[in-house]
Amino acid sequence: MELESTITERRRQTRSSIYLHLYNATDFCSKQSLAHDLSLSLPTVYQNLTELTDAGLVRLSGELRSTGGRKAAGLEIVPDARIAIGVSVTENRLRLVATDLRLQEIAYKKIYHAPVVQLPDFGAFLAGELEVFLEENNIERSRLLGIGIAVPGVITPNCDRITLAPTLHLRDTTLQGLLRMIPYPTHVENDGSSGGYAECFMRANQKNMAYLSLENGVGGAVLVNGDLYAGDNRRSGEFGHMCVEPGGLPCKCGKRGCLEAYCSARRISDDINITLKDFFAGVERHVPEYETLWNDVLRHLAVGISNIRMALDCDVVLGGFLTQYLPPYLPLLKEYVAENNTFEPNADYLHLSILPRHTVSLGVALHFVKDFINHI
C-alpha cells in the first residue's frame, strides 16, 4: 500500500512538473522540448500530456517551423480551464472579479452596499450577489476553484476573526458570519496583502518588494522571495498606521498622525468634499487650495516611503486606485523621497503598480490559482 502511494505521488509530481513548465514557458514548447528540459523519457511525457489534455488543462498551440521531417506540435495550458473569484470589500462597495489561471480578468462588477452593521447580514448579501455574478457571466461551478475575499483589516493568524477593520467599523469580529452562506471554498485575506501578492505575481523577476496601497484606506504588503511575509501576528505591511506626524491628524484607528490620515483618497473627499477626478483637474488648473493639499499628501507619502525603504531595503511599489493619478507627479514625489534618504541620492527604487485596475480582487483570487497550479 505504501509502495503504491509512493508511485502515485511520483506520477503526480511528474505531471505537476510538466504542467508548471508549460505554465511558466515563455518560448515554444513541444513534447520533445519537455522531455529534454525535464530529463524525462518521451513515453512518460506522452502519457502525462494525454492525462492533462483529457482533463482539459493542456492543448495544442500551433506548430514549430521544420527544417525537414515532421513539424513539432506546440503545447500550452488552457487558461480558462479553471476560474477563481476575487472580492474586494470596502466600506461602501464590493468589487468582484473573475480570473483565469493566468490572472487575466474574465468579468468584473462593482456593487454599492449599505454600511456593514451585522456581519451575518452582510454575508448573506455577499453570497446572494456572488450567485448573481456567476450566473450573469455563465461561470460553470465545475470550473470554479473558490472565492477569495479581501477585507481592509487585520486578520488573526488562524484566519477566523477580524482583529480590527477601521473603515468597516469592525473590531474583534468572527468571520463565520461573512462566510457561512457561501457554498464554495473560501479564503479571506487583508486587502493590502492581496494587492501586493498580485503585483509580485505580475513582476515575475522581482522577488523582494514592499507594496503600498493607496485607496480609501492605506495598507500594504511585504514580499520576500515572492511570498507574502505575514509577520508573527499577520500585521506585516500595515503601513497605513505608521506614524508620519506625531500628534497629527486623527485616524480612523483611534490614533493620530498615521500615514492613512494623510495619504488616503478619503482625505481628499473628507477635507474638501470633491471627487478625485475633479480634485486632480483642479490641481492641474493650479487651484491654490487643491495644490496645497496635494503637496501635503505627497510630502507625508514621501516620509512613509522613505521609512519603508530604510527598514526593508527593497523596491517600493505604489498601488491602489489613487495611483492612477500619480504618473505626472512621480518625479516630484521621488524628489521628496530622496530628500529623506541618507544613503541614496535618488529614489529609483520607487515604482507605480503595473496592475492599475482591480489589483486587490485579482490578488485574493490568486490564492486559489497558485494552489491549483502548485498541486495539480
C-alpha positions in Angstrom: 0.0 0.0 0.0 2.8 2.4 0.9 4.6 1.5 -2.3 1.5 2.3 -4.4 1.2 5.6 -2.6 4.8 6.4 -3.3 4.4 5.6 -7.0 1.2 7.6 -7.2 2.9 10.6 -5.7 5.8 10.4 -8.1 3.4 10.3 -11.0 1.6 13.3 -9.6 4.9 15.2 -9.2 5.9 14.3 -12.8 2.5 15.5 -14.1 2.9 18.7 -12.0 6.4 19.4 -13.3 5.2 19.1 -16.9 2.2 21.4 -16.2 4.3 24.0 -14.4 6.9 24.0 -17.1 4.2 24.8 -19.7 2.7 27.4 -17.4 5.9 29.2 -16.9 7.2 28.8 -20.5 8.0 31.9 -22.5 9.1 30.1 -25.6 7.6 27.4 -27.8 7.1 24.1 -26.1 6.8 20.7 -27.7 6.8 17.1 -26.4 10.4 16.8 -27.4 11.5 20.0 -25.6 9.6 19.0 -22.5 11.4 15.6 -22.5 14.7 17.4 -22.9 14.2 20.2 -20.4 12.7 18.0 -17.7 15.0 15.0 -18.3 12.0 12.7 -18.9 11.5 9.9 -21.5 9.2 10.7 -24.4 6.8 7.9 -23.4 6.5 9.5 -19.9 5.8 12.9 -21.5 3.2 11.4 -23.8 1.4 9.6 -21.0 1.2 12.7 -18.8 0.3 15.0 -21.6 -2.6 12.7 -22.6 -3.9 12.9 -19.0 -3.6 16.7 -18.9 -5.2 17.0 -22.3 -8.1 14.7 -21.5 -8.6 16.8 -18.3 -8.9 19.9 -20.5 -5.9 21.5 -18.9 -3.4 21.5 -21.9 -4.0 21.9 -25.6 -2.0 22.2 -28.9 -0.9 25.7 -29.8 0.4 25.5 -33.3 3.4 24.1 -35.0 7.1 24.9 -34.9 8.6 25.5 -38.4 10.5 22.5 -39.5 13.8 22.3 -41.3 12.9 18.8 -42.5 10.7 15.9 -41.4 7.6 16.2 -39.3 6.8 19.5 -37.6 6.8 19.6 -33.8 3.4 20.4 -32.3 3.3 23.2 -29.8 1.7 22.9 -26.4 0.2 25.4 -23.9 -2.0 25.4 -20.8 -5.7 26.2 -21.2 -6.0 29.4 -19.1 -9.8 29.3 -18.5 -9.8 25.6 -17.6 -10.4 26.8 -14.0 -11.7 30.1 -12.7 -11.3 31.9 -9.4 -13.4 34.7 -8.0 -11.9 37.6 -6.0 -14.0 40.0 -4.0 -12.7 43.3 -2.5 -14.8 44.5 0.3 -14.7 48.3 1.1 -17.0 50.3 3.4 -19.5 51.1 0.6 -18.9 48.8 -2.3 -17.9 45.3 -3.5 -15.6 44.7 -6.4 -16.0 41.3 -7.9 -13.5 39.8 -10.4 -13.5 36.5 -12.2 -10.0 35.5 -13.3 -8.5 32.6 -15.3 -5.3 30.8 -14.4 -3.2 33.5 -16.0 -4.7 36.1 -13.7 -6.4 37.6 -16.8 -9.7 39.2 -16.0 -12.8 37.5 -17.4 -15.5 39.5 -15.7 -15.9 42.5 -13.3 -18.7 44.0 -11.4 -18.9 46.9 -8.8 -21.8 46.8 -6.3 -22.6 49.5 -3.8 -23.9 48.5 -0.4 -25.1 50.0 2.8 -22.7 50.3 5.8 -21.8 47.0 7.4 -23.8 46.7 10.7 -24.2 43.0 11.3 -21.6 40.8 9.6 -24.0 37.8 9.1 -26.5 40.1 7.3 -23.7 41.4 5.1 -22.5 37.8 4.5 -26.0 36.8 3.2 -25.9 39.9 0.9 -22.5 38.9 -0.4 -23.5 35.3 -1.0 -26.5 36.4 -3.0 -24.5 38.9 -5.1 -21.9 36.2 -5.8 -24.5 33.9 -7.3 -25.9 36.7 -9.4 -22.4 37.4 -10.7 -21.7 33.8 -11.5 -25.0 33.5 -13.4 -24.6 36.7 -15.3 -21.2 35.6 -16.6 -22.1 31.9 -17.2 -19.4 30.6 -15.0 -19.6 26.9 -14.6 -19.4 25.8 -11.0 -17.4 22.7 -12.0 -14.6 25.1 -13.1 -14.7 27.3 -10.0 -11.7 27.0 -7.7 -13.0 29.2 -4.9 -13.9 32.6 -3.7 -11.2 34.9 -2.3 -12.4 37.8 -0.1 -10.2 40.7 0.7 -11.1 43.0 3.6 -9.5 46.2 4.8 -8.5 45.0 8.2 -6.2 42.9 10.3 -7.0 39.1 10.4 -5.9 36.7 13.1 -3.2 34.2 12.3 -5.7 31.3 12.0 -7.9 33.4 9.7 -11.1 33.1 11.8 -11.5 36.7 13.1 -11.1 40.3 12.1 -9.0 41.9 14.8 -9.6 45.5 13.5 -11.1 47.0 10.4 -11.5 50.7 11.0 -13.2 51.6 7.7 -15.7 48.8 8.2 -16.2 49.8 11.9 -15.4 46.2 12.9 -13.3 45.1 15.9 -12.6 41.5 17.2 -15.3 40.0 15.0 -15.7 36.4 13.8 -15.5 35.8 10.1 -18.0 32.9 10.3 -21.0 35.2 9.6 -19.3 36.5 6.4 -18.6 33.1 5.0 -21.2 30.6 6.2 -23.7 31.1 3.3 -21.1 30.8 0.5 -21.2 27.2 -0.8 -17.7 27.2 -2.3 -14.2 27.1 -0.9 -13.3 30.5 0.6 -10.2 32.3 1.6 -10.0 35.7 3.5 -7.0 38.0 3.3 -6.1 41.6 4.1 -6.6 43.9 1.1 -3.1 45.3 1.1 -1.6 41.8 1.2 -3.8 40.8 -1.7 -2.8 43.7 -3.8 0.9 43.1 -3.1 0.5 39.4 -3.9 -1.0 40.2 -7.3 1.6 42.8 -8.1 4.5 40.5 -7.2 3.0 37.7 -9.3 2.9 40.0 -12.4 6.6 41.0 -11.7 8.0 37.6 -12.3 11.6 38.5 -11.9 11.1 40.6 -8.7 11.4 38.6 -5.5 11.6 41.2 -2.8 9.1 44.1 -2.7 7.2 46.4 -0.4 3.7 47.2 -1.7 1.9 50.4 -0.5 -1.8 50.5 -1.3 -3.4 53.9 -1.5 -7.2 53.8 -1.5 -9.8 55.0 1.0 -7.6 53.3 3.5 -3.8 52.8 3.3 -2.3 49.4 3.6 0.3 47.2 2.1 2.3 44.0 2.0 5.9 42.8 2.3 7.0 40.1 -0.1 10.2 38.1 0.4 11.4 35.7 -2.3 8.0 36.1 -4.0 6.0 35.1 -0.9 4.0 37.2 1.5 5.7 37.8 4.8 2.8 37.9 7.3 4.7 38.6 10.5 4.1 37.0 13.8 0.6 38.4 14.1 -0.4 38.8 10.4 0.1 42.5 10.7 3.1 42.9 8.4 2.6 45.6 5.9 0.2 47.7 7.9 2.0 50.8 6.6 -1.1 52.9 6.9 -0.8 53.0 10.7 2.9 54.1 10.7 3.1 57.5 12.4 4.4 60.2 10.0 3.3 63.2 12.0 3.3 62.8 15.8 0.1 64.3 17.3 -1.1 65.0 13.8 -4.4 64.4 12.0 -6.8 61.8 13.6 -7.0 58.4 12.0 -10.0 56.0 12.0 -7.9 53.6 14.0 -8.2 56.0 17.0 -4.6 57.3 16.9 -3.1 60.5 15.4 -0.6 61.1 12.7 -1.0 57.9 10.8 0.1 57.7 7.1 -3.5 56.8 6.3 -4.8 60.0 7.8 -2.6 62.0 5.4 -2.4 59.9 2.2 -5.7 58.1 1.7 -8.2 59.0 -1.0 -10.7 59.7 1.7 -8.7 62.7 3.0 -9.4 64.5 -0.3 -13.1 63.7 -0.2 -13.4 64.5 3.5 -11.4 67.7 3.5 -12.9 69.4 0.5 -15.8 67.1 -0.4 -14.9 66.5 -4.0 -14.3 63.6 -6.3 -10.8 62.5 -7.1 -11.3 63.3 -10.8 -12.4 66.9 -10.1 -9.7 67.3 -7.5 -6.9 66.5 -9.9 -8.4 68.6 -12.6 -8.2 71.5 -10.1 -4.6 70.6 -9.3 -3.8 70.8 -13.0 -5.5 74.2 -13.1 -3.3 75.3 -10.1 -6.2 75.9 -7.8 -4.2 77.0 -4.6 -6.3 75.1 -2.1 -6.0 71.9 -4.1 -2.3 72.3 -4.8 -1.6 72.9 -1.1 -3.5 69.8 0.0 -1.9 67.6 -2.7 1.6 68.8 -1.8 1.0 67.9 1.8 -0.2 64.5 0.7 3.0 64.0 -1.3 5.2 65.2 1.5 3.8 62.8 4.0 3.7 60.0 1.5 7.4 60.6 0.9 8.1 60.2 4.6 6.2 56.9 4.7 8.0 55.6 1.6 11.4 56.6 3.0 10.7 54.8 6.3 9.7 51.6 4.4 12.9 51.8 2.2 15.1 52.4 5.3 13.5 49.5 7.2 13.3 46.9 4.4 15.9 47.9 1.8 13.8 46.8 -1.1 11.8 48.3 -4.0 8.6 50.1 -3.1 5.6 49.8 -5.4 2.6 52.1 -5.1 -0.8 50.6 -5.9 -4.5 51.2 -5.3 -6.9 53.4 -7.2 -5.3 56.7 -6.1 -2.2 55.8 -8.0 -4.0 56.2 -11.4 -3.5 60.0 -10.8 0.2 59.7 -9.8 2.2 59.5 -13.0 2.5 63.3 -13.6 3.6 63.7 -10.0 6.0 60.8 -9.7 9.2 62.8 -10.4 8.3 65.3 -7.7 7.4 62.5 -5.2 10.8 60.9 -5.9 12.5 64.2 -5.2 10.7 64.4 -1.8 11.6 60.7 -1.0 15.3 61.3 -1.9 15.4 64.3 0.4 14.7 61.9 3.3 17.2 59.2 2.4 20.6 59.2 4.0 22.2 56.6 1.6 20.7 57.2 -1.8 20.7 60.4 -3.9 17.6 59.3 -5.9 14.5 57.2 -5.5 14.8 54.9 -8.5 13.5 52.1 -6.2 10.0 53.6 -6.3 7.6 52.3 -8.9 3.9 52.5 -9.7 1.8 49.4 -10.0 1.6 47.6 -13.3 -1.9 46.4 -12.4 -3.8 49.7 -12.4 -7.2 48.1 -12.0 -8.8 45.6 -9.6 -5.5 44.6 -8.1 -6.9 43.6 -4.7 -9.6 41.4 -6.2 -7.2 39.7 -8.5 -4.7 39.2 -5.7 -7.1 37.5 -3.4 -8.3 35.2 -6.2 -4.7 34.4 -6.9 -4.6 32.3 -3.7 -6.7 29.7 -5.4 -4.9 29.9 -8.7 -1.5 29.4 -7.1 -2.8 26.5 -5.0 -4.2 24.8 -8.1 -1.1 25.1 -10.3 1.2 24.0 -7.5 -0.8 20.9 -6.6 -2.2 19.7 -10.0 
